[in-house]
Amino acid sequence: GHSFGAYIISYLWGLHLKAGVGTDKRRLEVLGQGDIVTRYGYFTREWLLVQTSQGKTGDVYKDYLK
């Protein structure tokens, strides 16, 4: 399986936490640069299921994580 772990949001303008995979999905919140998210798995190669430090879960586009 994929290793789970913490990622830091690297995108200057913030990263949208989405209620599903795809840019058309509802935005749950905007995560700021430097926020930590914990990855729980992949939905696709580009999108990750994550949980925020506040305990919300959703999907993020992986290119803005490091």
JOGI-V692483 format. One record per backbone hydrogen bond with DSSP energy under -0.5 kcal/mol. CO is the residue of the C=O (numbers start at 1). NH is the residue of the N-H. E is the energy in kcal/mol with one decimal. If there is no record, write none. Layout:
BEGIN
co->CO nh->NH e->E
co->CO nh->NH e->E
END
This chain:
BEGIN
co->5 nh->39 e->-3.1
co->7 nh->37 e->-2.5
co->8 nh->10 e->-0.5
co->8 nh->66 e->-2.2
co->9 nh->34 e->-2.9
co->11 nh->14 e->-1.4
co->15 nh->31 e->-3.5
co->16 nh->18 e->-0.7
co->17 nh->28 e->-3.5
co->17 nh->29 e->-1.1
co->18 nh->20 e->-0.9
co->18 nh->59 e->-2.6
co->20 nh->22 e->-0.6
co->22 nh->25 e->-1.6
co->26 nh->19 e->-2.8
co->26 nh->28 e->-0.5
co->29 nh->17 e->-3.1
co->29 nh->31 e->-0.6
co->31 nh->15 e->-2.7
co->32 nh->35 e->-2.1
co->35 nh->9 e->-2.4
co->36 nh->53 e->-0.7
co->37 nh->7 e->-3.0
co->37 nh->39 e->-0.5
co->38 nh->51 e->-2.3
co->39 nh->5 e->-0.6
co->41 nh->49 e->-2.8
co->44 nh->43 e->-0.6
co->46 nh->62 e->-3.2
co->47 nh->43 e->-2.1
co->47 nh->44 e->-1.4
co->48 nh->50 e->-0.6
co->48 nh->60 e->-2.2
co->49 nh->40 e->-3.2
co->49 nh->41 e->-1.1
co->50 nh->58 e->-2.2
co->51 nh->38 e->-2.7
co->52 nh->55 e->-1.7
co->56 nh->52 e->-3.1
co->58 nh->50 e->-3.0
co->59 nh->18 e->-3.0
co->60 nh->48 e->-2.6
co->60 nh->62 e->-0.5
co->61 nh->64 e->-1.4
co->62 nh->65 e->-2.0
co->64 nh->10 e->-2.8
co->64 nh->11 e->-1.0
END
